[in-house]
Amino acid sequence: MPALDAALEDGLAGLAPDRRRRRRVVERRSRGTTRVVVEGRELLAFCSNDYLGLVDHPQVVATFEAAARRWGVGAGASHLVSGHTAEHHALEEALAEFTGRERALVFSTGYMANLAVVATLVGRGGHVLEDRLNHASLLDAGLASGARFARYGHADPAALRRRLARAAGAPTLVVTDGVFSMDGDVAPLQALAQAARDAGAWLHVDDAHGFGVLGTRGRGSLEHCGVDDAAVPVLMATLGKALGTMGAFVAGSAALVESLVQRARTYIYTTALPPAVAAASRAALEVAGRESWRRERVLGHVARFRAEAARLGLALPDSPTPIQPLVLGSDAAALEASALLEAHGIWVPAIRPPTVPAGSSRLRVTFSAAHEEADVDRLLEVLASLPRADRGPR
């Protein structure tokens, strides 16, 4: 066998140049704005998931600092040993109240939360049915569960029903994103929930990109679509997007949460979030509920951008969310468009396979309440200068 490094180098050499990924070093962020210094240059960023602009909100930062002074910078252990502090417990209670569920359980990452849910609810002999464009964490959870795994057509309730018919008689979990992270579209939750209910299956919704943003009160894609707890017994959302911190939670019945506490390996065998992060997350949840103008502002930016983009002939998918992708097709086209924007002081990285399907490389533009109207206008001005071939398929 070849030496490990030689084998790895051979694998790296096989990567197509347009698919090679590179980390960019962010050196500084200007407080209260979306301007960042990247490798020595200030850029206006349209690539963060900080939808409500809470990542550096004064109350959130002050809460974090005070909690760090009290608790230190780490939890020191897993939740079931000695890492479950009063801060974690208070956050879980606040999340349960906000979502209207019996209980909530905080995880260190959304990836771990999704792995926990699927592995706990189904295993060998069961079925996991997932939307074809689900987030990688959901797909990995289904594959790792040991259950029979299948994908249905994107946002297609009829295709789901056909899959459910083949799974009849076995425990079945239907899994979907609430808002799809690369396209920004909202899952047809009412129709999916009805299909699951008719088949006696359970529905698990990952609302990472809807929570805090969609719905009249910011409850997310479930509120946006008008579905209740009975229709969606398992809700997962992350804290690192609209709330601006990190981590995730699963909300549902007391039986669901207790089952996760007792059986979910990604909960039992990992160090708890730092208590200061839990405290900051609760502060961010409070601010999000109180300052509804943040939600209105970011969605106002979306409406402004979409209206002007249509006038400019920029092809956008149907997305009511802060995620507004400009699908350009080839890897080269997406890289060239990203480079053009950066040359004009705007940061929107190119998204390429395997994150998105081949032939659908794109600029994934995201908006924040921290953006100003002038920022949106500047982005549109630069996008208008893209060559016609780089404006997306008609």
C-alpha distance (Angstrom), angle and dihedral (degrees) to the residues before:
residue distance angle dihedral
M1 . . .
P2 3.82 . .
A3 3.77 118.9 .
L4 3.79 113.1 -87.5
D5 3.81 96.0 -111.4
A6 3.80 91.7 48.2
A7 3.80 91.1 51.8
L8 3.80 91.1 48.1
E9 3.80 92.6 47.8
D10 3.80 89.7 52.3
G11 3.80 89.1 53.6
L12 3.79 92.8 48.8
A13 3.79 91.5 47.9
G14 3.80 88.4 57.1
L15 3.81 93.3 60.9
A16 3.78 113.5 107.7
P17 3.83 109.9 -116.4
D18 3.81 91.8 -121.8
R19 3.82 90.1 53.7
R20 3.79 97.2 49.8
R21 3.80 110.7 113.3
R22 3.77 124.9 -141.9
R23 3.78 129.4 -167.6
R24 3.79 116.6 -132.1
V25 3.80 118.6 -147.4
V26 3.80 113.5 -129.2
E27 3.79 105.8 -155.9
R28 3.77 101.7 -179.5
R29 3.79 142.9 -0.3
S30 3.79 123.0 -148.8
R31 3.81 107.1 -126.1
G32 3.77 115.4 -109.2
T33 3.80 94.4 8.4
T34 3.79 140.1 80.5
R35 3.80 93.3 -119.0
V36 3.78 116.7 117.9
V37 3.78 135.4 176.2
V38 3.80 109.2 -125.3
E39 3.80 116.7 -172.3
G40 3.78 92.3 -26.7
R41 3.82 99.3 -40.9
E42 3.80 129.3 97.4
L43 3.79 112.6 -128.0
L44 3.79 135.1 -179.6
A45 3.81 103.3 -123.5
F46 3.80 124.4 -142.4
C47 3.80 95.1 167.4
S48 3.82 107.2 78.1
N49 3.81 126.4 106.3
D50 3.83 90.2 -144.4
Y51 3.79 88.7 116.9
L52 3.81 98.1 167.6
G53 3.79 96.5 39.0
L54 3.81 92.6 -118.3
V55 3.79 99.5 131.0
D56 3.81 91.2 97.9
H57 3.81 101.8 18.8
P58 3.84 107.9 149.3
Q59 3.83 94.5 -125.3
V60 3.80 92.4 47.8
V61 3.81 92.9 47.7
A62 3.81 93.2 45.6
T63 3.81 91.0 49.7
F64 3.79 90.5 50.2
E65 3.81 92.1 50.0
A66 3.80 93.8 48.1
A67 3.81 92.1 47.8
A68 3.80 91.7 47.9
R69 3.80 89.9 53.8
R70 3.80 89.9 50.7
W71 3.80 100.9 39.7
G72 3.79 105.5 20.3
V73 3.78 125.2 -127.0
G74 3.80 101.2 -60.9
A75 3.80 142.7 37.4
G76 3.79 92.6 -127.3
A77 3.80 96.1 -146.3
S78 3.78 145.5 21.8
H79 3.80 120.7 -72.5
L80 3.80 92.8 -103.1
V81 3.80 94.4 51.6
S82 3.80 110.1 42.8
G83 3.81 105.5 -53.7
H84 3.81 99.5 94.1
T85 3.79 102.9 98.8
A86 3.77 132.9 -179.4
E87 3.80 87.2 -99.1
H88 3.80 92.7 59.4
H89 3.78 91.4 45.7
A90 3.81 93.3 49.9
L91 3.80 91.0 48.7
E92 3.80 91.7 51.9
E93 3.79 91.1 50.5
A94 3.82 91.2 49.0
L95 3.81 92.1 49.1
A96 3.81 91.8 49.0
E97 3.80 90.1 51.6
F98 3.82 93.1 45.6
T99 3.80 93.2 50.6
G100 3.81 94.4 39.5
R101 3.80 92.9 -122.7
E102 3.79 131.4 133.4
R103 3.78 95.1 -116.7
A104 3.79 143.2 -3.4
L105 3.79 130.5 -155.7
V106 3.79 123.4 -153.6
F107 3.82 120.6 -137.7
S108 3.78 130.2 -170.8
T109 3.83 92.7 -120.1
G110 3.77 139.7 6.2
Y111 3.78 89.4 -118.9
M112 3.80 90.1 59.6
A113 3.80 92.2 45.5
N114 3.81 92.7 54.5
L115 3.80 92.8 46.0
A116 3.80 88.4 50.7
V117 3.79 95.9 51.2
V118 3.78 97.7 47.8
A119 3.80 95.7 42.8
T120 3.80 91.6 47.9
L121 3.80 98.0 46.7
V122 3.80 101.5 40.4
G123 3.78 137.5 19.6
R124 3.78 138.5 149.4
G125 3.76 109.5 -7.2
G126 3.79 92.7 25.8
H127 3.80 132.1 94.4
V128 3.79 132.7 -125.0
L129 3.81 116.0 -163.0
E130 3.80 117.3 -170.3
D131 3.76 139.7 -178.9
R132 3.78 110.0 -104.4
L133 3.81 92.2 -122.6
N134 3.80 97.8 46.9
H135 3.79 119.5 138.8
A136 3.80 115.7 -85.6
S137 3.81 91.6 -110.0
L138 3.80 90.8 60.2
L139 3.79 93.7 46.2
D140 3.81 91.5 47.3
A141 3.80 90.3 48.3
G142 3.78 91.0 54.2
L143 3.79 93.6 47.2
A144 3.81 92.9 46.7
S145 3.80 95.5 47.4
G146 3.79 96.4 79.0
A147 3.80 89.7 -127.7
R148 3.77 123.9 123.2
F149 3.79 103.5 -84.7
A150 3.80 128.0 -153.6
R151 3.79 136.7 159.3
Y152 3.79 126.7 -140.5
G153 3.80 128.4 -153.3
H154 3.78 115.3 -73.6
A155 3.82 112.5 -80.9
D156 3.81 89.4 -17.1
P157 3.83 114.1 140.0
A158 3.81 92.1 -178.0
A159 3.80 90.8 56.3
L160 3.80 89.0 48.5
R161 3.80 90.8 52.8
R162 3.79 90.4 54.3
R163 3.79 90.4 51.6
L164 3.79 91.4 46.9
A165 3.80 90.9 53.1
R166 3.82 89.6 58.2
A167 3.80 91.4 50.0
A168 3.80 95.9 51.0
G169 3.79 115.7 142.9
A170 3.80 98.0 24.3
P171 3.82 131.1 89.1
T172 3.80 104.9 -88.0
L173 3.79 132.3 -169.4
V174 3.80 120.4 -164.8
V175 3.79 111.6 -155.2
T176 3.79 128.4 -166.9
D177 3.75 142.2 154.9
G178 3.79 113.0 -113.8
V179 3.81 90.3 -145.5
F180 3.79 116.0 17.7
S181 3.77 108.7 -124.8
M182 3.80 99.8 -140.7
D183 3.81 100.3 36.1
G184 3.80 101.7 31.5
D185 3.81 93.5 -139.6
V186 3.79 122.0 138.0
A187 3.79 121.3 -119.3
P188 3.85 115.5 -115.8
L189 3.78 90.1 -112.0
Q190 3.80 98.3 172.3
A191 3.80 92.6 56.3
L192 3.80 93.3 41.3
A193 3.79 91.3 49.4
Q194 3.80 91.8 50.1
A195 3.80 91.2 49.5
A196 3.81 91.1 50.4
R197 3.81 92.4 45.5
D198 3.82 92.6 50.0
A199 3.81 90.3 52.1
G200 3.80 95.8 44.0
A201 3.82 91.2 -114.9
W202 3.81 129.5 137.7
L203 3.80 123.4 -118.1
H204 3.82 122.3 -140.5
V205 3.82 117.1 -170.3
D206 3.79 123.5 -164.8
D207 3.80 102.6 -154.4
A208 3.81 97.9 177.7
H209 3.82 93.2 134.4
G210 3.80 99.2 34.7
F211 3.79 101.6 46.5
G212 3.80 112.0 102.5
V213 3.81 93.3 8.2
L214 3.81 111.7 58.5
G215 3.78 127.8 57.4
T216 3.79 131.0 45.4
R217 3.82 90.6 -80.7
G218 3.80 98.4 29.3
R219 3.81 93.9 -103.2
G220 3.79 89.3 137.5
S221 3.78 139.1 -125.8
L222 3.82 93.8 -23.1
E223 3.80 90.6 59.3
H224 3.82 90.0 41.6
C225 3.81 90.8 54.1
G226 3.80 96.6 38.6
V227 3.81 99.3 -119.6
D228 3.80 124.8 142.5
D229 3.80 137.6 -144.2
A230 3.79 93.2 -90.1
A231 3.80 90.5 56.5
V232 3.82 92.6 47.4
P233 3.81 109.0 31.1
V234 3.82 93.5 173.4
L235 3.81 121.7 52.8
M236 3.79 123.7 177.0
A237 3.79 125.6 -179.3
T238 3.77 136.0 164.5
L239 3.79 130.1 -122.9
G240 3.80 96.1 -149.9
K241 3.80 98.0 75.0
A242 3.82 119.9 46.4
L243 3.83 92.2 9.6
G244 3.80 93.5 48.1
T245 3.82 98.3 -138.0
M246 3.82 127.0 85.4
G247 3.77 140.7 -95.9
A248 3.79 132.4 53.4
F249 3.78 143.3 -119.9
V250 3.78 141.8 -145.9
A251 3.80 117.0 -143.4
G252 3.78 127.9 -167.3
S253 3.77 142.4 95.5
A254 3.79 124.2 -14.0
A255 3.81 88.7 -110.9
L256 3.82 91.9 54.3
V257 3.79 94.5 49.5
E258 3.79 94.1 44.4
S259 3.80 89.6 50.3
L260 3.80 89.5 54.1
V261 3.81 91.6 48.4
Q262 3.79 90.8 52.4
R263 3.80 101.2 38.6
A264 3.81 113.8 18.4
R265 3.80 108.1 105.9
T266 3.80 93.6 -164.0
Y267 3.80 88.4 58.4
I268 3.79 99.5 40.0
Y269 3.79 98.7 44.9
T270 3.79 105.0 45.1
T271 3.78 136.6 76.2
A272 3.79 114.1 -98.1
L273 3.80 121.5 -111.1
P274 3.81 113.1 -86.4
P275 3.82 107.2 -86.0
A276 3.82 89.3 -125.4
V277 3.81 89.5 60.6
A278 3.80 90.3 50.8
A279 3.80 90.2 50.6
A280 3.80 92.3 47.9
S281 3.81 90.3 48.7
R282 3.80 91.3 54.7
A283 3.80 89.8 49.2
A284 3.81 90.1 50.0
L285 3.80 90.7 50.0
E286 3.79 89.3 52.7
V287 3.81 92.4 49.1
A288 3.82 91.8 47.1
G289 3.79 90.4 53.3
R290 3.79 94.0 45.7
E291 3.81 100.7 40.6
S292 3.78 101.0 53.0
W293 3.81 88.8 162.3
R294 3.81 87.9 79.1
R295 3.79 91.1 64.0
E296 3.79 91.3 44.2
R297 3.79 91.3 48.8
V298 3.78 97.7 51.5
L299 3.81 91.8 46.1
G300 3.81 88.0 47.9
H301 3.80 88.5 56.6
V302 3.80 88.6 51.2
A303 3.81 92.5 52.1
R304 3.80 91.6 47.0
F305 3.80 92.1 49.0
R306 3.80 95.0 47.1
A307 3.78 94.2 48.3
E308 3.80 93.7 50.9
A309 3.82 93.1 40.0
A310 3.81 89.2 57.4
R311 3.80 89.9 51.9
L312 3.81 90.0 50.8
G313 3.79 93.0 49.7
L314 3.81 94.9 -112.8
A315 3.80 109.9 154.6
L316 3.82 112.0 -131.6
P317 3.82 129.2 172.5
D318 3.79 119.7 -121.2
S319 3.81 102.5 -82.0
P320 3.83 126.5 149.3
T321 3.81 90.9 -175.0
P322 3.83 135.8 87.7
I323 3.82 87.9 -95.9
Q324 3.81 108.6 92.1
P325 3.82 112.6 170.0
L326 3.76 123.9 -165.4
V327 3.81 102.7 -154.4
L328 3.81 110.0 -151.0
G329 3.81 102.2 170.4
S330 3.78 110.7 -136.3
D331 3.79 126.6 63.1
A332 3.80 89.9 -124.8
A333 3.81 93.3 53.6
A334 3.80 92.2 51.2
L335 3.80 92.7 47.5
E336 3.79 92.2 48.1
A337 3.80 92.7 49.4
S338 3.80 91.4 47.9
A339 3.80 90.4 50.6
L340 3.81 91.2 49.6
L341 3.80 91.3 53.1
E342 3.79 91.7 47.4
A343 3.80 90.3 51.1
H344 3.82 85.4 59.1
G345 3.81 93.1 48.4
I346 3.82 99.1 -97.7
W347 3.80 123.4 121.2
V348 3.82 117.3 -147.5
P349 3.82 111.2 142.7
A350 3.80 120.3 -144.3
I351 3.81 114.1 -107.0
R352 3.80 112.9 -146.9
P353 3.82 139.4 169.0
P354 2.95 135.9 -35.9
T355 3.82 86.1 36.4
V356 3.82 88.4 54.2
P357 3.82 129.7 20.5
A358 3.81 118.1 -82.2
G359 3.78 111.9 -85.8
S360 3.81 93.9 27.2
S361 3.80 102.9 85.0
R362 3.77 110.0 152.9
L363 3.74 154.5 164.9
R364 3.80 106.3 -100.1
V365 3.80 103.3 -153.2
T366 3.81 115.2 -166.8
F367 3.79 128.7 -173.0
S368 3.79 132.6 -146.9
A369 3.78 135.7 -166.8
A370 3.81 83.7 -119.9
H371 3.80 90.3 69.1
E372 3.79 119.0 96.3
E373 3.80 123.6 -139.0
A374 3.79 87.0 -111.3
D375 3.81 89.1 58.1
V376 3.80 90.9 54.8
D377 3.80 90.7 47.9
R378 3.80 90.7 50.3
L379 3.80 91.1 52.1
L380 3.79 90.9 50.2
E381 3.79 91.0 48.3
V382 3.79 91.6 56.0
L383 3.81 94.3 42.1
A384 3.80 88.4 53.9
S385 3.79 88.0 62.0
L386 3.80 93.1 58.8
P387 3.81 113.9 113.6
R388 3.79 111.6 -99.2
A389 3.80 90.0 -110.6
D390 3.81 88.7 59.4
R391 3.79 96.2 56.2
G392 3.74 97.3 84.5
P393 3.81 134.2 -100.1
R394 3.80 117.7 -50.6
